[in-house]
Amino acid sequence: MKITIVQGAFIPVPPILGGAVEKIYFKLGQEFVNLGHEVTHISRSYPSFEDQENINGVSHIRVKGFSTPKSLMILKFYDLIYTLRTLKHIDSDIVVSNTFWLPIFFRNKRKGKVYVSVERRPKWQMKLYSNASKFRACSPMIFDLVKEKIKPEHHNKISYIPNPVPFQLKDFKVEKTNTILFVGRLDKEKGVHVLIDAFNSIPEHISKNWTLNIVGPWQPAEGGGGEAYFESLKSKKGNVNFVGSVYDQDALSKFYFESKIFCYPIQDGTGDAGPVAPREAMSYGCATVLSNHDCFNEYALDEVNCLRFNQSSNNQVEQLSDQLIRLMTDLELRDKISLNGRKVFDDFSTTKIAKMFIEDFQSLLNE
């Protein structure tokens, strides 16, 4: 079959500026080709990329996009302009939409059935997507939320396919160090401030030989919470290393490979739907601590392959600190959590998830 993947207006593909969704679909497109299908991937143009090229069998088409603006209203306007530019390039069986406007403006089903990939908490826009042939939820939580947003007679249009771990494991031939790792945007909804406070509250005789590495952007253009939030994080002091953005997959994987503990303390109100970073970390054997947010429930088993804490509690900093201390001081527990976490890679491999997508696409074409 012919498959077109349409990314948003702000992050290029390959994802040299980050973007979990871009990273996922960059790999999925190649897997679709390996399974015998014709794939076109549309994304924003970028100075170092050709407007058209073939990467591992995937035909990449790039159209003029934008840098991410601070204003949400301007962002939606830019995304509209970009989406209208993509329409003339679409002629396939399945059109995977990762943009706000495409399901509204692409209405020629002879050139493809619209397959909406829901990667964040759905809001009112779902009611505008009456033209969509399918809604793919990236987690059970999102599946339920999409059901709430669309009419009951359209519930048969919803499917659940999880996000994959979008890489192959590598052996960097180094030992794990006494490092706690966070990877993600530096934003309040990610709970980075909570993690730093929890780390700094650990008694010195335990924490003195440990480092907290914070990997990710603070700049709003890259999804970060801005300079004021970043400065507030730096003011907390402690043995905290702000690495900045790391978009090279091998360099990022090396951070996972070397770290003993990973923490992803996202907060209530986050738009996260199916975060990839925790699964990447678990795949590399990081003993992982997660909040109790519903988006982790499809794979996170407390006291089995991770530890969890209640982000809704008034004493969440203390709870998180206690869980970190357990992993820092109890080698047997850390090894158990690490070993069980590694199984996530097999459960969410790109090859396995790609086959689930193809089956879903085919069922849509058979209707």
Phi and psi in degrees as a GROMACS rama.xvg file:
@    title "Ramachandran Plot"
@    xaxis  label "Phi"
@    yaxis  label "Psi"
@TYPE xy
-99.4299  125.531  LYS-2
-122.894  129.902  ILE-3
-115.059  128.203  THR-4
-107.08  126.112  ILE-5
-115.353  115.133  VAL-6
-88.3176  175.529  GLN-7
-78.6986  -175.37  GLY-8
-85.2137  -4.51312  ALA-9
-119.018  -19.1097  PHE-10
-123.809  126.594  ILE-11
-74.8443  162.937  PRO-12
-129.581  128.29  VAL-13
-56.5247  152.375  PRO-14
-78.9826  66.5116  PRO-15
-73.2173  -12.2587  ILE-16
-109.579  21.1626  LEU-17
84.7914  -160.827  GLY-18
102  102.851  GLY-19
-62.7743  -42.4245  ALA-20
-66.24  -41.1414  VAL-21
-62.3771  -41.0204  GLU-22
-63.7976  -42.0387  LYS-23
-61.8861  -50.3825  ILE-24
-76.2459  -23.9433  TYR-25
-60.4628  -42.4143  PHE-26
-76.9443  -40.5356  LYS-27
-61.6774  -39.8841  LEU-28
-56.7122  -41.551  GLY-29
-68.3298  -35.5699  GLN-30
-68.2519  -37.4118  GLU-31
-60.2994  -40.1187  PHE-32
-63.332  -43.9299  VAL-33
-60.4308  -26.7604  ASN-34
-88.3025  6.15226  LEU-35
97.7593  19.1401  GLY-36
-112.781  160.652  HIS-37
-96.2931  123.108  GLU-38
-124.777  130.958  VAL-39
-116.787  132.102  THR-40
-119.564  115.22  HIS-41
-102.348  129.826  ILE-42
-149.581  178.742  SER-43
-72.9137  148.551  ARG-44
-72.6132  159.476  SER-45
-152.762  142.336  TYR-46
-52.0444  -36.0707  PRO-47
-88.4586  1.51079  SER-48
-113.739  147.024  PHE-49
-71.6535  153.5  GLU-50
-68.6799  -25.2928  ASP-51
-142.13  134.227  GLN-52
-162.356  164.741  GLU-53
-112.593  125.72  ASN-54
-123.307  112.987  ILE-55
50.4498  41.2084  ASN-56
91.434  -10.5787  GLY-57
-93.3428  128.711  VAL-58
-84.6606  114.024  SER-59
-98.2599  128.102  HIS-60
-119.219  128.95  ILE-61
-120.065  130.484  ARG-62
-118.972  160.072  VAL-63
-61.3113  125.799  LYS-64
-121.112  -148.774  GLY-65
-147.152  159.407  PHE-66
-76.9103  150.577  SER-67
-67.9059  120.512  THR-68
-82.9918  164.474  PRO-69
-73.5987  -36.6499  LYS-70
-79.7122  128.481  SER-71
-64.7812  -36.9483  LEU-72
-64.2656  -43.6673  MET-73
-66.21  -37.5986  ILE-74
-58.1994  -46.4627  LEU-75
-65.1253  -36.3658  LYS-76
-65.6438  -45.5645  PHE-77
-60.2282  -41.9432  TYR-78
-64.5319  -33.9052  ASP-79
-64.0741  -48.9039  LEU-80
-58.4152  -46.7083  ILE-81
-60.8684  -45.9352  TYR-82
-60.1589  -42.6958  THR-83
-61.4694  -32.8001  LEU-84
-69.3844  -27.2009  ARG-85
-78.3131  -23.519  THR-86
-58.1878  -38.9456  LEU-87
-68.8518  -13.6725  LYS-88
-94.1978  -0.870007  HIS-89
-100.096  121.667  ILE-90
-158.766  92.8926  ASP-91
-155.442  -170.972  SER-92
-89.1579  -43.3301  ASP-93
-123.276  134.536  ILE-94
-118.893  107.029  VAL-95
-84.3444  116.654  VAL-96
-101.206  125.803  SER-97
-118.727  24.061  ASN-98
-121.66  157.383  THR-99
-65.9726  -41.665  PHE-100
-94.5032  -22.1696  TRP-101
-56.4849  -44.2613  LEU-102
-63.9319  -16.9545  PRO-103
-86.3279  -42.2183  ILE-104
-97.5954  -18.9988  PHE-105
-91.6736  109.008  PHE-106
-126.859  7.41697  ARG-107
-93.514  93.0581  ASN-108
-70.5124  -13.1542  LYS-109
-70.5744  -18.4211  ARG-110
-107.795  13.2822  LYS-111
138.506  142.035  GLY-112
-89.3358  132.088  LYS-113
-78.28  123.633  VAL-114
-116.237  100.087  TYR-115
-82.338  117.913  VAL-116
-91.834  109.727  SER-117
-93.4291  104.914  VAL-118
-107.831  -4.87852  GLU-119
-136.462  169.882  ARG-120
-56.2547  121.702  ARG-121
-70.3031  146.27  PRO-122
-125.468  -151.154  LYS-123
-62.5431  -20.9386  TRP-124
-63.7718  -21.6142  GLN-125
-57.1051  -32.6479  MET-126
-67.3856  -19.4376  LYS-127
-88.3697  -6.15812  LEU-128
-97.2027  41.8625  TYR-129
-64.9049  -21.365  SER-130
-81.0761  -12.6734  ASN-131
-67.2177  138.977  ALA-132
-87.6717  -24.1795  SER-133
-154.782  145.828  LYS-134
-116.096  116.923  PHE-135
-99.4814  115.725  ARG-136
-90.6438  135.677  ALA-137
-87.1594  -3.27522  CYS-138
-155.903  159.309  SER-139
-58.2478  -35.4381  PRO-140
-60.158  -46.0767  MET-141
-67.8761  -35.3094  ILE-142
-55.5541  -48.6363  PHE-143
-65.9375  -37.8812  ASP-144
-69.4637  -36.5078  LEU-145
-64.1304  -39.6786  VAL-146
-58.1647  -36.1151  LYS-147
-70.0183  -24.7124  GLU-148
-94.9111  -16.7682  LYS-149
-117.744  164.767  ILE-150
-66.7147  145.296  LYS-151
-54.4206  -33.4476  PRO-152
-68.2951  -10.9946  GLU-153
-105.093  6.24411  HIS-154
-63.4991  -24.7627  HIS-155
-71.8938  -6.44709  ASN-156
-85.607  -5.37801  LYS-157
-96.1794  135.41  ILE-158
-131.048  158.891  SER-159
-116.091  120.328  TYR-160
-135.095  121.955  ILE-161
-71.5727  160.665  PRO-162
-73.1233  142.325  ASN-163
-84.9655  169.437  PRO-164
-86.4519  108.081  VAL-165
-86.8831  49.802  PRO-166
-160.776  170.854  PHE-167
-101.288  140.696  GLN-168
-67.2062  142.984  LEU-169
-126.352  151.451  LYS-170
-101.971  110.237  ASP-171
-89.2689  -0.135515  PHE-172
54.9704  43.7281  LYS-173
-132.756  157.431  VAL-174
-83.0912  151.197  GLU-175
-69.5333  144.152  LYS-176
-111.035  169.202  THR-177
-75.6212  73.2153  ASN-178
-129.004  135.258  THR-179
-103.282  132.819  ILE-180
-120.312  138.032  LEU-181
-123.244  135.566  PHE-182
-129.368  121.404  VAL-183
160.177  -179.024  GLY-184
-68.4904  139.809  ARG-185
-84.5646  90.6339  LEU-186
-143.206  153.452  ASP-187
-57.2165  -38.9044  LYS-188
-65.3998  -19.5334  GLU-189
-82.9984  -13.596  LYS-190
75.0174  24.7331  GLY-191
-62.2036  -37.5669  VAL-192
-63.5984  -36.0759  HIS-193
-66.2061  -42.9401  VAL-194
-62.504  -45.0672  LEU-195
-64.8279  -42.5872  ILE-196
-61.7198  -41.2929  ASP-197
-65.0449  -43.5901  ALA-198
-63.4424  -43.363  PHE-199
-70.9873  -16.6178  ASN-200
-88.8042  -5.60899  SER-201
-71.2995  133.291  ILE-202
-51.9668  142.02  PRO-203
-60.8282  -34.2029  GLU-204
-66.5124  -17.7057  HIS-205
-94.23  -43.0592  ILE-206
-87.2368  -12.3701  SER-207
-60.693  -26.9832  LYS-208
-102.167  14.362  ASN-209
-116.605  151.731  TRP-210
-125.95  142.475  THR-211
-103.744  116.071  LEU-212
-99.6895  124.272  ASN-213
-108.933  111.013  ILE-214
-110.39  120.955  VAL-215
151.174  165.41  GLY-216
-86.3445  148.748  PRO-217
-106.308  -15.5953  TRP-218
-68.3678  133.611  GLN-219
-56.483  -34.0693  PRO-220
-62.9317  -21.24  ALA-221
-109.203  14.3603  GLU-222
93.7223  2.07094  GLY-223
-76.7076  171.834  GLY-224
-85.7186  1.07451  GLY-225
99.9908  170.068  GLY-226
-65.8803  -39.0934  GLU-227
-61.8643  -43.1754  ALA-228
-66.5752  -41.7596  TYR-229
-61.3963  -43.5047  PHE-230
-63.9576  -36.0321  GLU-231
-65.9169  -34.0545  SER-232
-68.214  -45.2807  LEU-233
-64.5098  -30.1544  LYS-234
-69.8612  -13.2112  SER-235
-76.3037  -11.6638  LYS-236
61.9676  -148.395  LYS-237
81.0854  176.879  GLY-238
-83.8737  65.3394  ASN-239
-115.767  129.944  VAL-240
-113.197  114.205  ASN-241
-89.4867  106.144  PHE-242
-80.289  -32.5506  VAL-243
92.2825  -167.505  GLY-244
-74.7723  136.951  SER-245
-130.672  106.089  VAL-246
-105.333  -15.6644  TYR-247
-71.5687  123.623  ASP-248
-62.5706  -40.3103  GLN-249
-65.6635  -41.8715  ASP-250
-63.311  -40.0443  ALA-251
-68.2865  -42.7861  LEU-252
-60.5943  -33.8047  SER-253
-64.5073  -35.5454  LYS-254
-61.703  -44.4084  PHE-255
-61.6534  -45.4697  TYR-256
-59.6057  -37.8272  PHE-257
-86.438  -14.7443  GLU-258
-92.7321  138.036  SER-259
-81.9768  -32.4405  LYS-260
-131.263  141.95  ILE-261
-125.517  141.954  PHE-262
-134.121  134.808  CYS-263
-133.679  86.6047  TYR-264
-93.9627  49.0317  PRO-265
-60.0903  152.59  ILE-266
-106.189  168.172  GLN-267
-59.3643  142.476  ASP-268
91.7602  -5.47768  GLY-269
-67.7847  152.44  THR-270
-87.8196  -0.224002  GLY-271
-56.6468  137.23  ASP-272
-117.219  -47.5007  ALA-273
-148.574  67.5353  GLY-274
-54.7981  139.142  PRO-275
-90.516  -33.081  VAL-276
-53.8194  -44.8468  ALA-277
-60.727  -37.9819  PRO-278
-70.6932  -34.7028  ARG-279
-62.2774  -45.4064  GLU-280
-64.1852  -44.9645  ALA-281
-62.9295  -36.9996  MET-282
-60.4376  -31.8594  SER-283
-93.9085  12.7161  TYR-284
82.309  16.9837  GLY-285
-73.754  126.857  CYS-286
-69.1039  120.293  ALA-287
-110.47  138.997  THR-288
-115.542  127.682  VAL-289
-127.052  155.01  LEU-290
-73.614  174.776  SER-291
-85.8996  17.8681  ASN-292
-60.2571  141.176  HIS-293
-61.9604  -23.1694  ASP-294
-66.409  -14.0504  CYS-295
-93.6745  -8.4525  PHE-296
-66.6435  -18.8892  ASN-297
-69.914  -19.1055  GLU-298
-140.145  -15.9403  TYR-299
-87.8651  112.527  ALA-300
-109.955  107.955  LEU-301
-58.4924  133.183  ASP-302
70.7605  4.46651  GLU-303
-113.698  -64.0757  VAL-304
-117.23  6.78854  ASN-305
-166.319  171.256  CYS-306
-115.61  150.91  LEU-307
-131.604  159.181  ARG-308
-139.889  160.769  PHE-309
-90.9124  104.58  ASN-310
-72.0626  -11.5997  GLN-311
-89.4064  -6.87297  SER-312
-80.5534  148.861  SER-313
-67.6949  -21.2613  ASN-314
-111.785  39.0957  ASN-315
-62.8081  -31.9576  GLN-316
-62.2741  -43.9204  VAL-317
-65.5159  -42.4076  GLU-318
-61.3564  -45.5111  GLN-319
-64.3824  -42.4422  LEU-320
-58.2484  -43.4936  SER-321
-61.8924  -40.7589  ASP-322
-68.6525  -38.5638  GLN-323
-63.3865  -42.9309  LEU-324
-60.072  -41.8516  ILE-325
-57.4714  -45.318  ARG-326
-73.0918  -31.7494  LEU-327
-72.1199  -28.4446  MET-328
-109.441  -18.0713  THR-329
-111.799  95.1344  ASP-330
-62.7182  -39.472  LEU-331
-62.4975  -44.2383  GLU-332
-64.3835  -44.7464  LEU-333
-61.2935  -42.0618  ARG-334
-65.8612  -38.3701  ASP-335
-64.5422  -47.8253  LYS-336
-62.8602  -40.3917  ILE-337
-63.0293  -48.8366  SER-338
-63.0939  -45.7525  LEU-339
-67.2273  -33.8499  ASN-340
-65.9465  -32.3408  GLY-341
-60.1405  -24.658  ARG-342
-66.1536  -18.325  LYS-343
-59.3151  -33.5094  VAL-344
-60.2165  -44.2301  PHE-345
-68.3319  -37.8066  ASP-346
-67.9816  -28.629  ASP-347
-124.735  33.3197  PHE-348
-65.2649  150.206  SER-349
-61.0567  -38.7823  THR-350
-61.7241  -45.3506  THR-351
-64.7588  -45.3776  LYS-352
-68.7768  -36.822  ILE-353
-59.3865  -39.6531  ALA-354
-64.5866  -35.4307  LYS-355
-64.3876  -41.2418  MET-356
-61.1457  -47.8077  PHE-357
-60.8541  -40.7729  ILE-358
-62.2111  -39.3505  GLU-359
-68.541  -42.4624  ASP-360
-58.6631  -45.8103  PHE-361
-64.5598  -39.6658  GLN-362
-62.5323  -34.0891  SER-363
-68.8807  -40.5565  LEU-364
-70.8019  -24.9593  LEU-365
-79.6566  -10.8077  ASN-366
